[in-house]
Amino acid sequence: MFLDLGLSGMDGFEIAKRLRADLGPEAMLVGLTGYSQVEDRVRTAQAGFDHHLVKPVALEEIHRLLATMDGKTGRGNS
């Protein structure tokens, strides 16, 4: 699941925490954001995201992530 982090109301971090609690570790959560600092990547990992992609995201990067999906998360915070 690809989630933008800067949503109004409930942000992507809160949505990720809830999804992770409901879906467990088998769901792959990918955070999309304009923020690329180390602190931002730590925050996405703490929220339960498997990967952190900075916009604009190259289509090749999305293809690479999708190609690695085998039903497991492969947590890596790319």
mmCIF file as gemmi writes it, N, C-alpha and C atoms, coordinates in Angstrom:
data_model
loop_
_atom_site.group_PDB
_atom_site.id
_atom_site.type_symbol
_atom_site.label_atom_id
_atom_site.label_alt_id
_atom_site.label_comp_id
_atom_site.label_asym_id
_atom_site.label_entity_id
_atom_site.label_seq_id
_atom_site.pdbx_PDB_ins_code
_atom_site.Cartn_x
_atom_site.Cartn_y
_atom_site.Cartn_z
_atom_site.occupancy
_atom_site.B_iso_or_equiv
_atom_site.pdbx_formal_charge
_atom_site.auth_seq_id
_atom_site.auth_asym_id
_atom_site.pdbx_PDB_model_num
ATOM 1 N N . MET Axp A 1 ? 0.843 -1.154 0 1 0 ? 1 A 1
ATOM 2 C CA . MET Axp A 1 ? 0 0 0 1 0 ? 1 A 1
ATOM 3 C C . MET Axp A 1 ? 0.901 1.234 0 1 0 ? 1 A 1
ATOM 4 N N . PHE Axp A 2 ? 0.645 2.146 -0.919 1 0 ? 2 A 1
ATOM 5 C CA . PHE Axp A 2 ? 1.378 3.395 -1.001 1 0 ? 2 A 1
ATOM 6 C C . PHE Axp A 2 ? 0.55 4.475 -0.313 1 0 ? 2 A 1
ATOM 7 N N . LEU Axp A 3 ? 1.14 5.171 0.654 1 0 ? 3 A 1
ATOM 8 C CA . LEU Axp A 3 ? 0.438 6.207 1.405 1 0 ? 3 A 1
ATOM 9 C C . LEU Axp A 3 ? 1.207 7.516 1.369 1 0 ? 3 A 1
ATOM 10 N N . ASP Axp A 4 ? 0.527 8.577 1.022 1 0 ? 4 A 1
ATOM 11 C CA . ASP Axp A 4 ? 1.119 9.903 1.143 1 0 ? 4 A 1
ATOM 12 C C . ASP Axp A 4 ? 1.138 10.25 2.63 1 0 ? 4 A 1
ATOM 13 N N . LEU Axp A 5 ? 2.215 10.843 3.087 1 0 ? 5 A 1
ATOM 14 C CA . LEU Axp A 5 ? 2.335 11.159 4.511 1 0 ? 5 A 1
ATOM 15 C C . LEU Axp A 5 ? 1.654 12.457 4.889 1 0 ? 5 A 1
ATOM 16 N N . GLY Axp A 6 ? 1.514 13.374 3.949 1 0 ? 6 A 1
ATOM 17 C CA . GLY Axp A 6 ? 0.985 14.697 4.257 1 0 ? 6 A 1
ATOM 18 C C . GLY Axp A 6 ? -0.5 14.842 4.006 1 0 ? 6 A 1
ATOM 19 N N . LEU Axp A 7 ? -1.289 13.942 4.505 1 0 ? 7 A 1
ATOM 20 C CA . LEU Axp A 7 ? -2.736 14.021 4.316 1 0 ? 7 A 1
ATOM 21 C C . LEU Axp A 7 ? -3.343 14.977 5.334 1 0 ? 7 A 1
ATOM 22 N N . SER Axp A 8 ? -4.468 15.588 4.989 1 0 ? 8 A 1
ATOM 23 C CA . SER Axp A 8 ? -5.146 16.45 5.953 1 0 ? 8 A 1
ATOM 24 C C . SER Axp A 8 ? -6.013 15.573 6.859 1 0 ? 8 A 1
ATOM 25 N N . GLY Axp A 9 ? -6.281 16.062 8.027 1 0 ? 9 A 1
ATOM 26 C CA . GLY Axp A 9 ? -7.031 15.259 8.992 1 0 ? 9 A 1
ATOM 27 C C . GLY Axp A 9 ? -6.106 14.252 9.628 1 0 ? 9 A 1
ATOM 28 N N . MET Axp A 10 ? -6.286 12.979 9.31 1 0 ? 10 A 1
ATOM 29 C CA . MET Axp A 10 ? -5.41 11.93 9.816 1 0 ? 10 A 1
ATOM 30 C C . MET Axp A 10 ? -4.25 11.773 8.83 1 0 ? 10 A 1
ATOM 31 N N . ASP Axp A 11 ? -3.021 11.992 9.302 1 0 ? 11 A 1
ATOM 32 C CA . ASP Axp A 11 ? -1.882 11.91 8.388 1 0 ? 11 A 1
ATOM 33 C C . ASP Axp A 11 ? -1.481 10.464 8.11 1 0 ? 11 A 1
ATOM 34 N N . GLY Axp A 12 ? -0.58 10.297 7.157 1 0 ? 12 A 1
ATOM 35 C CA . GLY Axp A 12 ? -0.135 8.975 6.746 1 0 ? 12 A 1
ATOM 36 C C . GLY Axp A 12 ? 0.523 8.186 7.865 1 0 ? 12 A 1
ATOM 37 N N . PHE Axp A 13 ? 1.153 8.879 8.82 1 0 ? 13 A 1
ATOM 38 C CA . PHE Axp A 13 ? 1.785 8.193 9.942 1 0 ? 13 A 1
ATOM 39 C C . PHE Axp A 13 ? 0.741 7.475 10.798 1 0 ? 13 A 1
ATOM 40 N N . GLU Axp A 14 ? -0.341 8.173 11.102 1 0 ? 14 A 1
ATOM 41 C CA . GLU Axp A 14 ? -1.398 7.576 11.926 1 0 ? 14 A 1
ATOM 42 C C . GLU Axp A 14 ? -2.099 6.449 11.163 1 0 ? 14 A 1
ATOM 43 N N . ILE Axp A 15 ? -2.333 6.657 9.882 1 0 ? 15 A 1
ATOM 44 C CA . ILE Axp A 15 ? -2.955 5.602 9.079 1 0 ? 15 A 1
ATOM 45 C C . ILE Axp A 15 ? -2.065 4.361 9.065 1 0 ? 15 A 1
ATOM 46 N N . ALA Axp A 16 ? -0.759 4.546 8.91 1 0 ? 16 A 1
ATOM 47 C CA . ALA Axp A 16 ? 0.173 3.413 8.893 1 0 ? 16 A 1
ATOM 48 C C . ALA Axp A 16 ? 0.149 2.657 10.219 1 0 ? 16 A 1
ATOM 49 N N . LYS Axp A 17 ? 0.136 3.378 11.319 1 0 ? 17 A 1
ATOM 50 C CA . LYS Axp A 17 ? 0.089 2.725 12.637 1 0 ? 17 A 1
ATOM 51 C C . LYS Axp A 17 ? -1.167 1.871 12.764 1 0 ? 17 A 1
ATOM 52 N N . ARG Axp A 18 ? -2.292 2.407 12.322 1 0 ? 18 A 1
ATOM 53 C CA . ARG Axp A 18 ? -3.56 1.659 12.41 1 0 ? 18 A 1
ATOM 54 C C . ARG Axp A 18 ? -3.578 0.459 11.464 1 0 ? 18 A 1
ATOM 55 N N . LEU Axp A 19 ? -3.088 0.666 10.252 1 0 ? 19 A 1
ATOM 56 C CA . LEU Axp A 19 ? -3.036 -0.444 9.294 1 0 ? 19 A 1
ATOM 57 C C . LEU Axp A 19 ? -2.112 -1.553 9.786 1 0 ? 19 A 1
ATOM 58 N N . ARG Axp A 20 ? -0.964 -1.163 10.307 1 0 ? 20 A 1
ATOM 59 C CA . ARG Axp A 20 ? -0.007 -2.155 10.798 1 0 ? 20 A 1
ATOM 60 C C . ARG Axp A 20 ? -0.631 -2.961 11.943 1 0 ? 20 A 1
ATOM 61 N N . ALA Axp A 21 ? -1.37 -2.293 12.818 1 0 ? 21 A 1
ATOM 62 C CA . ALA Axp A 21 ? -2.029 -2.982 13.926 1 0 ? 21 A 1
ATOM 63 C C . ALA Axp A 21 ? -3.094 -3.949 13.41 1 0 ? 21 A 1
ATOM 64 N N . ASP Axp A 22 ? -3.808 -3.544 12.371 1 0 ? 22 A 1
ATOM 65 C CA . ASP Axp A 22 ? -4.879 -4.378 11.816 1 0 ? 22 A 1
ATOM 66 C C . ASP Axp A 22 ? -4.372 -5.475 10.886 1 0 ? 22 A 1
ATOM 67 N N . LEU Axp A 23 ? -3.382 -5.154 10.049 1 0 ? 23 A 1
ATOM 68 C CA . LEU Axp A 23 ? -2.944 -6.078 9.001 1 0 ? 23 A 1
ATOM 69 C C . LEU Axp A 23 ? -1.712 -6.89 9.365 1 0 ? 23 A 1
ATOM 70 N N . GLY Axp A 24 ? -0.977 -6.443 10.371 1 0 ? 24 A 1
ATOM 71 C CA . GLY Axp A 24 ? 0.223 -7.164 10.783 1 0 ? 24 A 1
ATOM 72 C C . GLY Axp A 24 ? 1.393 -6.918 9.85 1 0 ? 24 A 1
ATOM 73 N N . PRO Axp A 25 ? 2.445 -7.705 10.018 1 0 ? 25 A 1
ATOM 74 C CA . PRO Axp A 25 ? 3.693 -7.472 9.28 1 0 ? 25 A 1
ATOM 75 C C . PRO Axp A 25 ? 3.669 -7.921 7.826 1 0 ? 25 A 1
ATOM 76 N N . GLU Axp A 26 ? 2.652 -8.643 7.403 1 0 ? 26 A 1
ATOM 77 C CA . GLU Axp A 26 ? 2.643 -9.16 6.036 1 0 ? 26 A 1
ATOM 78 C C . GLU Axp A 26 ? 2.286 -8.113 4.989 1 0 ? 26 A 1
ATOM 79 N N . ALA Axp A 27 ? 1.633 -7.035 5.396 1 0 ? 27 A 1
ATOM 80 C CA . ALA Axp A 27 ? 1.292 -5.968 4.455 1 0 ? 27 A 1
ATOM 81 C C . ALA Axp A 27 ? 2.513 -5.099 4.224 1 0 ? 27 A 1
ATOM 82 N N . MET Axp A 28 ? 2.74 -4.692 2.976 1 0 ? 28 A 1
ATOM 83 C CA . MET Axp A 28 ? 3.846 -3.788 2.677 1 0 ? 28 A 1
ATOM 84 C C . MET Axp A 28 ? 3.302 -2.366 2.64 1 0 ? 28 A 1
ATOM 85 N N . LEU Axp A 29 ? 3.86 -1.503 3.484 1 0 ? 29 A 1
ATOM 86 C CA . LEU Axp A 29 ? 3.453 -0.105 3.534 1 0 ? 29 A 1
ATOM 87 C C . LEU Axp A 29 ? 4.609 0.76 3.03 1 0 ? 29 A 1
ATOM 88 N N . VAL Axp A 30 ? 4.287 1.609 2.058 1 0 ? 30 A 1
ATOM 89 C CA . VAL Axp A 30 ? 5.286 2.477 1.452 1 0 ? 30 A 1
ATOM 90 C C . VAL Axp A 30 ? 4.849 3.922 1.66 1 0 ? 30 A 1
ATOM 91 N N . GLY Axp A 31 ? 5.678 4.702 2.341 1 0 ? 31 A 1
ATOM 92 C CA . GLY Axp A 31 ? 5.38 6.106 2.577 1 0 ? 31 A 1
ATOM 93 C C . GLY Axp A 31 ? 5.9 6.968 1.446 1 0 ? 31 A 1
ATOM 94 N N . LEU Axp A 32 ? 5.063 7.852 0.947 1 0 ? 32 A 1
ATOM 95 C CA . LEU Axp A 32 ? 5.441 8.8 -0.099 1 0 ? 32 A 1
ATOM 96 C C . LEU Axp A 32 ? 5.464 10.194 0.508 1 0 ? 32 A 1
ATOM 97 N N . THR Axp A 33 ? 6.567 10.905 0.328 1 0 ? 33 A 1
ATOM 98 C CA . THR Axp A 33 ? 6.705 12.196 0.974 1 0 ? 33 A 1
ATOM 99 C C . THR Axp A 33 ? 7.695 13.081 0.233 1 0 ? 33 A 1
ATOM 100 N N . GLY Axp A 34 ? 7.656 14.342 0.553 1 0 ? 34 A 1
ATOM 101 C CA . GLY Axp A 34 ? 8.648 15.277 0.041 1 0 ? 34 A 1
ATOM 102 C C . GLY Axp A 34 ? 9.815 15.438 0.991 1 0 ? 34 A 1
ATOM 103 N N . TYR Axp A 35 ? 9.731 14.802 2.152 1 0 ? 35 A 1
ATOM 104 C CA . TYR Axp A 35 ? 10.763 14.93 3.177 1 0 ? 35 A 1
ATOM 105 C C . TYR Axp A 35 ? 11.767 13.793 3.077 1 0 ? 35 A 1
ATOM 106 N N . SER Axp A 36 ? 13.066 14.142 3.127 1 0 ? 36 A 1
ATOM 107 C CA . SER Axp A 36 ? 14.087 13.122 2.9 1 0 ? 36 A 1
ATOM 108 C C . SER Axp A 36 ? 15.189 13.084 3.957 1 0 ? 36 A 1
ATOM 109 N N . GLN Axp A 37 ? 14.999 13.803 5.05 1 0 ? 37 A 1
ATOM 110 C CA . GLN Axp A 37 ? 16.007 13.812 6.103 1 0 ? 37 A 1
ATOM 111 C C . GLN Axp A 37 ? 16.005 12.484 6.858 1 0 ? 37 A 1
ATOM 112 N N . VAL Axp A 38 ? 17.107 12.191 7.52 1 0 ? 38 A 1
ATOM 113 C CA . VAL Axp A 38 ? 17.224 10.963 8.309 1 0 ? 38 A 1
ATOM 114 C C . VAL Axp A 38 ? 16.088 10.878 9.323 1 0 ? 38 A 1
ATOM 115 N N . GLU Axp A 39 ? 15.775 11.993 9.969 1 0 ? 39 A 1
ATOM 116 C CA . GLU Axp A 39 ? 14.706 12.014 10.97 1 0 ? 39 A 1
ATOM 117 C C . GLU Axp A 39 ? 13.357 11.62 10.359 1 0 ? 39 A 1
ATOM 118 N N . ASP Axp A 40 ? 13.136 12.025 9.118 1 0 ? 40 A 1
ATOM 119 C CA . ASP Axp A 40 ? 11.888 11.68 8.426 1 0 ? 40 A 1
ATOM 120 C C . ASP Axp A 40 ? 11.814 10.176 8.183 1 0 ? 40 A 1
ATOM 121 N N . ARG Axp A 41 ? 12.926 9.585 7.796 1 0 ? 41 A 1
ATOM 122 C CA . ARG Axp A 41 ? 12.974 8.144 7.548 1 0 ? 41 A 1
ATOM 123 C C . ARG Axp A 41 ? 12.788 7.361 8.848 1 0 ? 41 A 1
ATOM 124 N N . VAL Axp A 42 ? 13.34 7.861 9.923 1 0 ? 42 A 1
ATOM 125 C CA . VAL Axp A 42 ? 13.157 7.217 11.234 1 0 ? 42 A 1
ATOM 126 C C . VAL Axp A 42 ? 11.688 7.267 11.624 1 0 ? 42 A 1
ATOM 127 N N . ARG Axp A 43 ? 11.067 8.398 11.4 1 0 ? 43 A 1
ATOM 128 C CA . ARG Axp A 43 ? 9.649 8.546 11.755 1 0 ? 43 A 1
ATOM 129 C C . ARG Axp A 43 ? 8.76 7.597 10.947 1 0 ? 43 A 1
ATOM 130 N N . THR Axp A 44 ? 9.046 7.422 9.654 1 0 ? 44 A 1
ATOM 131 C CA . THR Axp A 44 ? 8.239 6.489 8.861 1 0 ? 44 A 1
ATOM 132 C C . THR Axp A 44 ? 8.437 5.051 9.353 1 0 ? 44 A 1
ATOM 133 N N . ALA Axp A 45 ? 9.666 4.705 9.698 1 0 ? 45 A 1
ATOM 134 C CA . ALA Axp A 45 ? 9.929 3.355 10.215 1 0 ? 45 A 1
ATOM 135 C C . ALA Axp A 45 ? 9.192 3.134 11.526 1 0 ? 45 A 1
ATOM 136 N N . GLN Axp A 46 ? 9.206 4.126 12.403 1 0 ? 46 A 1
ATOM 137 C CA . GLN Axp A 46 ? 8.525 4.006 13.689 1 0 ? 46 A 1
ATOM 138 C C . GLN Axp A 46 ? 7.016 3.89 13.524 1 0 ? 46 A 1
ATOM 139 N N . ALA Axp A 47 ? 6.485 4.48 12.468 1 0 ? 47 A 1
ATOM 140 C CA . ALA Axp A 47 ? 5.041 4.408 12.209 1 0 ? 47 A 1
ATOM 141 C C . ALA Axp A 47 ? 4.638 3.063 11.612 1 0 ? 47 A 1
ATOM 142 N N . GLY Axp A 48 ? 5.632 2.257 11.177 1 0 ? 48 A 1
ATOM 143 C CA . GLY Axp A 48 ? 5.32 0.943 10.63 1 0 ? 48 A 1
ATOM 144 C C . GLY Axp A 48 ? 5.491 0.809 9.134 1 0 ? 48 A 1
ATOM 145 N N . PHE Axp A 49 ? 6.018 1.846 8.486 1 0 ? 49 A 1
ATOM 146 C CA . PHE Axp A 49 ? 6.254 1.761 7.054 1 0 ? 49 A 1
ATOM 147 C C . PHE Axp A 49 ? 7.444 0.847 6.769 1 0 ? 49 A 1
ATOM 148 N N . ASP Axp A 50 ? 7.371 0.147 5.658 1 0 ? 50 A 1
ATOM 149 C CA . ASP Axp A 50 ? 8.469 -0.702 5.209 1 0 ? 50 A 1
ATOM 150 C C . ASP Axp A 50 ? 9.466 0.07 4.365 1 0 ? 50 A 1
ATOM 151 N N . HIS Axp A 51 ? 8.969 1.061 3.637 1 0 ? 51 A 1
ATOM 152 C CA . HIS Axp A 51 ? 9.811 1.837 2.728 1 0 ? 51 A 1
ATOM 153 C C . HIS Axp A 51 ? 9.415 3.3 2.789 1 0 ? 51 A 1
ATOM 154 N N . HIS Axp A 52 ? 10.367 4.163 2.467 1 0 ? 52 A 1
ATOM 155 C CA . HIS Axp A 52 ? 10.193 5.616 2.482 1 0 ? 52 A 1
ATOM 156 C C . HIS Axp A 52 ? 10.655 6.12 1.122 1 0 ? 52 A 1
ATOM 157 N N . LEU Axp A 53 ? 9.73 6.6 0.319 1 0 ? 53 A 1
ATOM 158 C CA . LEU Axp A 53 ? 10.074 7.121 -1.007 1 0 ? 53 A 1
ATOM 159 C C . LEU Axp A 53 ? 9.85 8.625 -1.042 1 0 ? 53 A 1
ATOM 160 N N . VAL Axp A 54 ? 10.829 9.326 -1.618 1 0 ? 54 A 1
ATOM 161 C CA . VAL Axp A 54 ? 10.748 10.775 -1.703 1 0 ? 54 A 1
ATOM 162 C C . VAL Axp A 54 ? 10.224 11.17 -3.084 1 0 ? 54 A 1
ATOM 163 N N . LYS Axp A 55 ? 9.202 12.02 -3.085 1 0 ? 55 A 1
ATOM 164 C CA . LYS Axp A 55 ? 8.614 12.503 -4.33 1 0 ? 55 A 1
ATOM 165 C C . LYS Axp A 55 ? 9.533 13.528 -4.987 1 0 ? 55 A 1
ATOM 166 N N . PRO Axp A 56 ? 9.547 13.578 -6.293 1 0 ? 56 A 1
ATOM 167 C CA . PRO Axp A 56 ? 8.867 12.67 -7.21 1 0 ? 56 A 1
ATOM 168 C C . PRO Axp A 56 ? 9.589 11.325 -7.268 1 0 ? 56 A 1
ATOM 169 N N . VAL Axp A 57 ? 8.81 10.268 -7.296 1 0 ? 57 A 1
ATOM 170 C CA . VAL Axp A 57 ? 9.357 8.909 -7.313 1 0 ? 57 A 1
ATOM 171 C C . VAL Axp A 57 ? 9.473 8.434 -8.758 1 0 ? 57 A 1
ATOM 172 N N . ALA Axp A 58 ? 10.635 7.924 -9.112 1 0 ? 58 A 1
ATOM 173 C CA . ALA Axp A 58 ? 10.835 7.373 -10.454 1 0 ? 58 A 1
ATOM 174 C C . ALA Axp A 58 ? 10.028 6.089 -10.596 1 0 ? 58 A 1
ATOM 175 N N . LEU Axp A 59 ? 9.421 5.91 -11.728 1 0 ? 59 A 1
ATOM 176 C CA . LEU Axp A 59 ? 8.633 4.713 -11.991 1 0 ? 59 A 1
ATOM 177 C C . LEU Axp A 59 ? 9.47 3.45 -11.803 1 0 ? 59 A 1
ATOM 178 N N . GLU Axp A 60 ? 10.737 3.518 -12.137 1 0 ? 60 A 1
ATOM 179 C CA . GLU Axp A 60 ? 11.629 2.361 -11.971 1 0 ? 60 A 1
ATOM 180 C C . GLU Axp A 60 ? 11.738 1.953 -10.507 1 0 ? 60 A 1
ATOM 181 N N . GLU Axp A 61 ? 11.719 2.92 -9.597 1 0 ? 61 A 1
ATOM 182 C CA . GLU Axp A 61 ? 11.783 2.628 -8.164 1 0 ? 61 A 1
ATOM 183 C C . GLU Axp A 61 ? 10.519 1.891 -7.703 1 0 ? 61 A 1
ATOM 184 N N . ILE Axp A 62 ? 9.39 2.308 -8.201 1 0 ? 62 A 1
ATOM 185 C CA . ILE Axp A 62 ? 8.133 1.619 -7.868 1 0 ? 62 A 1
ATOM 186 C C . ILE Axp A 62 ? 8.154 0.207 -8.431 1 0 ? 62 A 1
ATOM 187 N N . HIS Axp A 63 ? 8.619 0.044 -9.652 1 0 ? 63 A 1
ATOM 188 C CA . HIS Axp A 63 ? 8.724 -1.296 -10.247 1 0 ? 63 A 1
ATOM 189 C C . HIS Axp A 63 ? 9.654 -2.181 -9.432 1 0 ? 63 A 1
ATOM 190 N N . ARG Axp A 64 ? 10.771 -1.618 -8.957 1 0 ? 64 A 1
ATOM 191 C CA . ARG Axp A 64 ? 11.719 -2.383 -8.154 1 0 ? 64 A 1
ATOM 192 C C . ARG Axp A 64 ? 11.059 -2.885 -6.861 1 0 ? 64 A 1
ATOM 193 N N . LEU Axp A 65 ? 10.32 -2.009 -6.203 1 0 ? 65 A 1
ATOM 194 C CA . LEU Axp A 65 ? 9.633 -2.421 -4.975 1 0 ? 65 A 1
ATOM 195 C C . LEU Axp A 65 ? 8.592 -3.498 -5.246 1 0 ? 65 A 1
ATOM 196 N N . LEU Axp A 66 ? 7.808 -3.313 -6.282 1 0 ? 66 A 1
ATOM 197 C CA . LEU Axp A 66 ? 6.768 -4.29 -6.607 1 0 ? 66 A 1
ATOM 198 C C . LEU Axp A 66 ? 7.381 -5.643 -6.972 1 0 ? 66 A 1
ATOM 199 N N . ALA Axp A 67 ? 8.532 -5.626 -7.622 1 0 ? 67 A 1
ATOM 200 C CA . ALA Axp A 67 ? 9.191 -6.871 -8.013 1 0 ? 67 A 1
ATOM 201 C C . ALA Axp A 67 ? 9.702 -7.649 -6.809 1 0 ? 67 A 1
ATOM 202 N N . THR Axp A 68 ? 9.948 -6.964 -5.693 1 0 ? 68 A 1
ATOM 203 C CA . THR Axp A 68 ? 10.462 -7.65 -4.505 1 0 ? 68 A 1
ATOM 204 C C . THR Axp A 68 ? 9.364 -8.239 -3.636 1 0 ? 68 A 1
ATOM 205 N N . MET Axp A 69 ? 8.118 -7.924 -3.955 1 0 ? 69 A 1
ATOM 206 C CA . MET Axp A 69 ? 7.016 -8.406 -3.127 1 0 ? 69 A 1
ATOM 207 C C . MET Axp A 69 ? 6.827 -9.903 -3.334 1 0 ? 69 A 1
ATOM 208 N N . ASP Axp A 70 ? 6.833 -10.625 -2.224 1 0 ? 70 A 1
ATOM 209 C CA . ASP Axp A 70 ? 6.597 -12.064 -2.276 1 0 ? 70 A 1
ATOM 210 C C . ASP Axp A 70 ? 5.63 -12.475 -1.175 1 0 ? 70 A 1
ATOM 211 N N . GLY Axp A 71 ? 4.803 -11.526 -0.74 1 0 ? 71 A 1
ATOM 212 C CA . GLY Axp A 71 ? 3.881 -11.801 0.347 1 0 ? 71 A 1
ATOM 213 C C . GLY Axp A 71 ? 4.464 -11.441 1.702 1 0 ? 71 A 1
ATOM 214 N N . LYS Axp A 72 ? 5.7 -10.979 1.71 1 0 ? 72 A 1
ATOM 215 C CA . LYS Axp A 72 ? 6.33 -10.551 2.941 1 0 ? 72 A 1
ATOM 216 C C . LYS Axp A 72 ? 6.739 -9.107 2.795 1 0 ? 72 A 1
ATOM 217 N N . THR Axp A 73 ? 6.966 -8.436 3.91 1 0 ? 73 A 1
ATOM 218 C CA . THR Axp A 73 ? 7.238 -7.013 3.853 1 0 ? 73 A 1
ATOM 219 C C . THR Axp A 73 ? 8.633 -6.685 3.368 1 0 ? 73 A 1
ATOM 220 N N . GLY Axp A 74 ? 9.642 -7.439 3.734 1 0 ? 74 A 1
ATOM 221 C CA . GLY Axp A 74 ? 10.992 -7.09 3.341 1 0 ? 74 A 1
ATOM 222 C C . GLY Axp A 74 ? 11.382 -5.725 3.863 1 0 ? 74 A 1
ATOM 223 N N . ARG Axp A 75 ? 11.066 -5.431 5.119 1 0 ? 75 A 1
ATOM 224 C CA . ARG Axp A 75 ? 11.325 -4.12 5.703 1 0 ? 75 A 1
ATOM 225 C C . ARG Axp A 75 ? 12.721 -3.63 5.369 1 0 ? 75 A 1
ATOM 226 N N . GLY Axp A 76 ? 12.791 -2.438 4.813 1 0 ? 76 A 1
ATOM 227 C CA . GLY Axp A 76 ? 14.081 -1.91 4.442 1 0 ? 76 A 1
ATOM 228 C C . GLY Axp A 76 ? 14.167 -0.403 4.497 1 0 ? 76 A 1
ATOM 229 N N . ASN Axp A 77 ? 13.03 0.271 4.528 1 0 ? 77 A 1
ATOM 230 C CA . ASN Axp A 77 ? 13.007 1.732 4.529 1 0 ? 77 A 1
ATOM 231 C C . ASN Axp A 77 ? 13.879 2.328 3.449 1 0 ? 77 A 1
ATOM 232 N N . SER Axp A 78 ? 13.637 1.921 2.228 1 0 ? 78 A 1
ATOM 233 C CA . SER Axp A 78 ? 14.358 2.455 1.068 1 0 ? 78 A 1
ATOM 234 C C . SER Axp A 78 ? 14.201 3.953 0.997 1 0 ? 78 A 1
